[in-house]
Amino acid sequence: MGFAETMKSIVSNLPKERQTMLFSATQTKSIRELALVSLEKPVYISVHEKSNTST
């Protein structure tokens, strides 16, 4: 069972009425897919530090 299937299985056993928060330092395809199966009406917040130099 892969990551997505495992998460779908876990989410399907959670109460329908709940508060779910998902935090990630990156927005990969797998994270977006996880948000689709586990969140209802997700809100995305992106924080970028202002910088004069590249990292």
Biopython code that builds the backbone (N, CA, C, O; Angstrom):
import numpy as np
from Bio.PDB.StructureBuilder import StructureBuilder

atoms = [
    (1, "MET", "N", (0.857, -1.181, 0.000)),
    (1, "MET", "CA", (0.000, 0.000, 0.000)),
    (1, "MET", "C", (0.893, 1.231, 0.000)),
    (1, "MET", "O", (1.785, 1.354, 0.839)),
    (2, "GLY", "N", (0.658, 2.137, -0.930)),
    (2, "GLY", "CA", (1.451, 3.356, -1.036)),
    (2, "GLY", "C", (0.988, 4.434, -0.070)),
    (2, "GLY", "O", (0.012, 4.261, 0.660)),
    (3, "PHE", "N", (1.703, 5.539, -0.083)),
    (3, "PHE", "CA", (1.410, 6.643, 0.830)),
    (3, "PHE", "C", (-0.008, 7.167, 0.658)),
    (3, "PHE", "O", (-0.733, 7.340, 1.638)),
    (4, "ALA", "N", (-0.405, 7.420, -0.586)),
    (4, "ALA", "CA", (-1.740, 7.983, -0.841)),
    (4, "ALA", "C", (-2.832, 7.029, -0.383)),
    (4, "ALA", "O", (-3.812, 7.455, 0.229)),
    (5, "GLU", "N", (-2.672, 5.746, -0.673)),
    (5, "GLU", "CA", (-3.671, 4.760, -0.266)),
    (5, "GLU", "C", (-3.749, 4.643, 1.254)),
    (5, "GLU", "O", (-4.835, 4.515, 1.820)),
    (6, "THR", "N", (-2.599, 4.689, 1.902)),
    (6, "THR", "CA", (-2.566, 4.629, 3.366)),
    (6, "THR", "C", (-3.289, 5.828, 3.965)),
    (6, "THR", "O", (-4.084, 5.677, 4.894)),
    (7, "MET", "N", (-3.017, 7.018, 3.436)),
    (7, "MET", "CA", (-3.663, 8.223, 3.956)),
    (7, "MET", "C", (-5.166, 8.197, 3.707)),
    (7, "MET", "O", (-5.935, 8.607, 4.577)),
    (8, "LYS", "N", (-5.601, 7.727, 2.545)),
    (8, "LYS", "CA", (-7.032, 7.618, 2.264)),
    (8, "LYS", "C", (-7.699, 6.679, 3.258)),
    (8, "LYS", "O", (-8.809, 6.940, 3.722)),
    (9, "SER", "N", (-7.018, 5.586, 3.582)),
    (9, "SER", "CA", (-7.553, 4.632, 4.551)),
    (9, "SER", "C", (-7.683, 5.272, 5.936)),
    (9, "SER", "O", (-8.698, 5.098, 6.611)),
    (10, "ILE", "N", (-6.675, 5.997, 6.345)),
    (10, "ILE", "CA", (-6.710, 6.674, 7.649)),
    (10, "ILE", "C", (-7.822, 7.713, 7.674)),
    (10, "ILE", "O", (-8.605, 7.758, 8.623)),
    (11, "VAL", "N", (-7.899, 8.545, 6.645)),
    (11, "VAL", "CA", (-8.901, 9.613, 6.583)),
    (11, "VAL", "C", (-10.312, 9.036, 6.580)),
    (11, "VAL", "O", (-11.216, 9.616, 7.182)),
    (12, "SER", "N", (-10.510, 7.913, 5.916)),
    (12, "SER", "CA", (-11.851, 7.315, 5.855)),
    (12, "SER", "C", (-12.329, 6.828, 7.220)),
    (12, "SER", "O", (-13.529, 6.637, 7.416)),
    (13, "ASN", "N", (-11.418, 6.627, 8.160)),
    (13, "ASN", "CA", (-11.788, 6.177, 9.503)),
    (13, "ASN", "C", (-11.926, 7.317, 10.507)),
    (13, "ASN", "O", (-12.250, 7.082, 11.671)),
    (14, "LEU", "N", (-11.688, 8.530, 10.071)),
    (14, "LEU", "CA", (-11.830, 9.691, 10.951)),
    (14, "LEU", "C", (-13.285, 10.137, 10.994)),
    (14, "LEU", "O", (-14.046, 9.857, 10.068)),
    (15, "PRO", "N", (-13.682, 10.832, 12.068)),
    (15, "PRO", "CA", (-15.049, 11.368, 12.131)),
    (15, "PRO", "C", (-15.299, 12.338, 10.975)),
    (15, "PRO", "O", (-14.386, 13.044, 10.546)),
    (16, "LYS", "N", (-16.523, 12.372, 10.478)),
    (16, "LYS", "CA", (-16.867, 13.276, 9.376)),
    (16, "LYS", "C", (-16.745, 14.736, 9.802)),
    (16, "LYS", "O", (-16.275, 15.570, 9.029)),
    (17, "GLU", "N", (-17.160, 15.044, 11.013)),
    (17, "GLU", "CA", (-17.038, 16.416, 11.530)),
    (17, "GLU", "C", (-15.761, 16.501, 12.348)),
    (17, "GLU", "O", (-15.652, 15.922, 13.429)),
    (18, "ARG", "N", (-14.808, 17.229, 11.811)),
    (18, "ARG", "CA", (-13.511, 17.355, 12.476)),
    (18, "ARG", "C", (-12.806, 18.600, 11.958)),
    (18, "ARG", "O", (-13.205, 19.178, 10.947)),
    (19, "GLN", "N", (-11.774, 18.999, 12.651)),
    (19, "GLN", "CA", (-10.906, 20.069, 12.167)),
    (19, "GLN", "C", (-9.593, 19.411, 11.765)),
    (19, "GLN", "O", (-8.957, 18.730, 12.570)),
    (20, "THR", "N", (-9.198, 19.614, 10.531)),
    (20, "THR", "CA", (-7.970, 19.015, 10.023)),
    (20, "THR", "C", (-7.058, 20.117, 9.519)),
    (20, "THR", "O", (-7.486, 20.996, 8.771)),
    (21, "MET", "N", (-5.803, 20.068, 9.931)),
    (21, "MET", "CA", (-4.817, 21.035, 9.462)),
    (21, "MET", "C", (-3.653, 20.281, 8.847)),
    (21, "MET", "O", (-3.209, 19.260, 9.373)),
    (22, "LEU", "N", (-3.172, 20.787, 7.747)),
    (22, "LEU", "CA", (-2.058, 20.170, 7.044)),
    (22, "LEU", "C", (-0.991, 21.233, 6.824)),
    (22, "LEU", "O", (-1.239, 22.249, 6.176)),
    (23, "PHE", "N", (0.183, 20.994, 7.361)),
    (23, "PHE", "CA", (1.295, 21.934, 7.222)),
    (23, "PHE", "C", (2.405, 21.262, 6.428)),
    (23, "PHE", "O", (2.748, 20.108, 6.687)),
    (24, "SER", "N", (2.956, 21.969, 5.476)),
    (24, "SER", "CA", (4.050, 21.422, 4.681)),
    (24, "SER", "C", (4.971, 22.553, 4.245)),
    (24, "SER", "O", (4.515, 23.636, 3.879)),
    (25, "ALA", "N", (6.259, 22.291, 4.286)),
    (25, "ALA", "CA", (7.231, 23.285, 3.832)),
    (25, "ALA", "C", (7.272, 23.368, 2.313)),
    (25, "ALA", "O", (7.758, 24.350, 1.751)),
    (26, "THR", "N", (6.764, 22.339, 1.655)),
    (26, "THR", "CA", (6.751, 22.308, 0.193)),
    (26, "THR", "C", (5.357, 21.963, -0.305)),
    (26, "THR", "O", (4.556, 21.381, 0.426)),
    (27, "GLN", "N", (5.071, 22.320, -1.543)),
    (27, "GLN", "CA", (3.784, 21.997, -2.169)),
    (27, "GLN", "C", (4.045, 21.022, -3.313)),
    (27, "GLN", "O", (4.024, 21.406, -4.483)),
    (28, "THR", "N", (4.289, 19.774, -2.972)),
    (28, "THR", "CA", (4.529, 18.763, -3.993)),
    (28, "THR", "C", (3.204, 18.200, -4.489)),
    (28, "THR", "O", (2.149, 18.463, -3.913)),
    (29, "LYS", "N", (3.273, 17.429, -5.554)),
    (29, "LYS", "CA", (2.068, 16.803, -6.099)),
    (29, "LYS", "C", (1.411, 15.902, -5.053)),
    (29, "LYS", "O", (0.187, 15.901, -4.922)),
    (30, "SER", "N", (2.206, 15.139, -4.311)),
    (30, "SER", "CA", (1.634, 14.233, -3.309)),
    (30, "SER", "C", (0.969, 15.003, -2.165)),
    (30, "SER", "O", (-0.032, 14.542, -1.617)),
    (31, "ILE", "N", (1.502, 16.154, -1.803)),
    (31, "ILE", "CA", (0.885, 16.973, -0.757)),
    (31, "ILE", "C", (-0.440, 17.540, -1.250)),
    (31, "ILE", "O", (-1.420, 17.555, -0.505)),
    (32, "ARG", "N", (-0.482, 18.005, -2.495)),
    (32, "ARG", "CA", (-1.744, 18.510, -3.056)),
    (32, "ARG", "C", (-2.789, 17.398, -3.128)),
    (32, "ARG", "O", (-3.964, 17.634, -2.845)),
    (33, "GLU", "N", (-2.371, 16.189, -3.504)),
    (33, "GLU", "CA", (-3.300, 15.059, -3.559)),
    (33, "GLU", "C", (-3.808, 14.707, -2.164)),
    (33, "GLU", "O", (-4.984, 14.388, -1.991)),
    (34, "LEU", "N", (-2.927, 14.765, -1.174)),
    (34, "LEU", "CA", (-3.337, 14.504, 0.203)),
    (34, "LEU", "C", (-4.354, 15.540, 0.654)),
    (34, "LEU", "O", (-5.328, 15.196, 1.323)),
    (35, "ALA", "N", (-4.146, 16.784, 0.303)),
    (35, "ALA", "CA", (-5.099, 17.839, 0.652)),
    (35, "ALA", "C", (-6.458, 17.563, 0.019)),
    (35, "ALA", "O", (-7.490, 17.794, 0.649)),
    (36, "LEU", "N", (-6.471, 17.079, -1.205)),
    (36, "LEU", "CA", (-7.734, 16.792, -1.889)),
    (36, "LEU", "C", (-8.544, 15.710, -1.183)),
    (36, "LEU", "O", (-9.769, 15.806, -1.104)),
    (37, "VAL", "N", (-7.869, 14.681, -0.667)),
    (37, "VAL", "CA", (-8.603, 13.579, -0.037)),
    (37, "VAL", "C", (-8.897, 13.830, 1.437)),
    (37, "VAL", "O", (-9.786, 13.189, 1.997)),
    (38, "SER", "N", (-8.178, 14.742, 2.077)),
    (38, "SER", "CA", (-8.337, 14.892, 3.522)),
    (38, "SER", "C", (-8.933, 16.219, 3.971)),
    (38, "SER", "O", (-9.335, 16.344, 5.128)),
    (39, "LEU", "N", (-9.001, 17.213, 3.090)),
    (39, "LEU", "CA", (-9.483, 18.532, 3.486)),
    (39, "LEU", "C", (-10.723, 18.929, 2.701)),
    (39, "LEU", "O", (-10.863, 18.606, 1.521)),
    (40, "GLU", "N", (-11.612, 19.632, 3.374)),
    (40, "GLU", "CA", (-12.790, 20.190, 2.722)),
    (40, "GLU", "C", (-12.639, 21.704, 2.721)),
    (40, "GLU", "O", (-12.433, 22.306, 3.775)),
    (41, "LYS", "N", (-12.739, 22.315, 1.570)),
    (41, "LYS", "CA", (-12.555, 23.761, 1.409)),
    (41, "LYS", "C", (-11.198, 24.217, 1.969)),
    (41, "LYS", "O", (-11.154, 25.067, 2.859)),
    (42, "PRO", "N", (-10.108, 23.667, 1.462)),
    (42, "PRO", "CA", (-8.799, 24.046, 2.010)),
    (42, "PRO", "C", (-8.451, 25.505, 1.739)),
    (42, "PRO", "O", (-8.853, 26.081, 0.728)),
    (43, "VAL", "N", (-7.706, 26.078, 2.654)),
    (43, "VAL", "CA", (-7.187, 27.437, 2.523)),
    (43, "VAL", "C", (-5.670, 27.309, 2.461)),
    (43, "VAL", "O", (-5.055, 26.693, 3.332)),
    (44, "TYR", "N", (-5.074, 27.891, 1.432)),
    (44, "TYR", "CA", (-3.629, 27.830, 1.270)),
    (44, "TYR", "C", (-3.019, 29.160, 1.689)),
    (44, "TYR", "O", (-3.468, 30.227, 1.270)),
    (45, "ILE", "N", (-1.992, 29.076, 2.517)),
    (45, "ILE", "CA", (-1.272, 30.263, 2.954)),
    (45, "ILE", "C", (0.184, 30.063, 2.574)),
    (45, "ILE", "O", (0.804, 29.072, 2.958)),
    (46, "SER", "N", (0.719, 30.995, 1.826)),
    (46, "SER", "CA", (2.104, 30.915, 1.388)),
    (46, "SER", "C", (2.879, 32.062, 2.021)),
    (46, "SER", "O", (2.481, 33.223, 1.929)),
    (47, "VAL", "N", (3.978, 31.727, 2.656)),
    (47, "VAL", "CA", (4.797, 32.731, 3.323)),
    (47, "VAL", "C", (6.168, 32.745, 2.662)),
    (47, "VAL", "O", (6.837, 31.716, 2.566)),
    (48, "HIS", "N", (6.572, 33.912, 2.212)),
    (48, "HIS", "CA", (7.882, 34.069, 1.596)),
    (48, "HIS", "C", (8.624, 35.177, 2.324)),
    (48, "HIS", "O", (8.111, 36.283, 2.490)),
    (49, "GLU", "N", (9.823, 34.868, 2.748)),
    (49, "GLU", "CA", (10.639, 35.868, 3.426)),
    (49, "GLU", "C", (11.273, 36.782, 2.385)),
    (49, "GLU", "O", (11.858, 36.315, 1.408)),
    (50, "LYS", "N", (11.150, 38.080, 2.601)),
    (50, "LYS", "CA", (11.769, 39.039, 1.686)),
    (50, "LYS", "C", (13.277, 38.983, 1.890)),
    (50, "LYS", "O", (13.768, 39.059, 3.016)),
    (51, "SER", "N", (13.998, 38.850, 0.789)),
    (51, "SER", "CA", (15.440, 38.694, 0.885)),
    (51, "SER", "C", (16.123, 39.336, -0.315)),
    (51, "SER", "O", (15.592, 39.312, -1.425)),
    (52, "ASN", "N", (17.290, 39.905, -0.091)),
    (52, "ASN", "CA", (18.069, 40.486, -1.178)),
    (52, "ASN", "C", (19.034, 39.475, -1.785)),
    (52, "ASN", "O", (19.598, 39.720, -2.851)),
    (53, "THR", "N", (19.225, 38.350, -1.119)),
    (53, "THR", "CA", (20.140, 37.329, -1.615)),
    (53, "THR", "C", (19.379, 36.044, -1.884)),
    (53, "THR", "O", (18.355, 35.763, -1.261)),
    (54, "SER", "N", (19.894, 35.280, -2.812)),
    (54, "SER", "CA", (19.267, 33.988, -3.088)),
    (54, "SER", "C", (19.861, 32.938, -2.159)),
    (54, "SER", "O", (20.986, 33.066, -1.675)),
    (55, "THR", "N", (19.076, 31.907, -1.927)),
    (55, "THR", "CA", (19.564, 30.826, -1.059)),
    (55, "THR", "C", (19.564, 29.528, -1.805)),
    (55, "THR", "O", (19.941, 28.496, -1.249)),
]
sb = StructureBuilder()
sb.init_structure("model")
sb.init_model(0)
sb.init_chain("A")
sb.init_seg("    ")
for serial, (resi, resn, name, xyz) in enumerate(atoms, 1):
    if name == "N":
        sb.init_residue(resn, " ", resi, " ")
    sb.init_atom(name, np.array(xyz, "f"), 0.0, 1.0, " ", f" {name:<3s}", serial, name[0])
structure = sb.get_structure()
